[in-house]
């Protein structure tokens, strides 16, 4: 059963308003007894954020650019000195291939 405010009589609306006032006063009394959590929440409101000056931002940007320039400078000199990829000789490749073929032949024979 759903009730809407439009379906209530004037007497029912007055009674609902009285009950709501009683609930509010009891809640205030509880807050006084236990210490109001709403005051603590209001005290924890965020403070104003500091704004950084344009000069401060420029110093930080310059320092970041210098750091990146240093990183890029060291990477470019390190790239040519990389070791070339190692390659397997044909004999080793053939040996590995033969071992793999033997292993698969053994597995297939076991399934039969």
Buried (B, 14 or more C-beta within 10 A) or exposed (E): EEEEEEEEEEEEEEEEEEEEEEEEEEEEEEEEEEEBEEEEEEEEEEEEEEEEEEEEEEEEEEEEEEEEEEEEEEEEEEEEEEEEEEEEEEEEEEEEEEEEEEEEEEEEEEEE
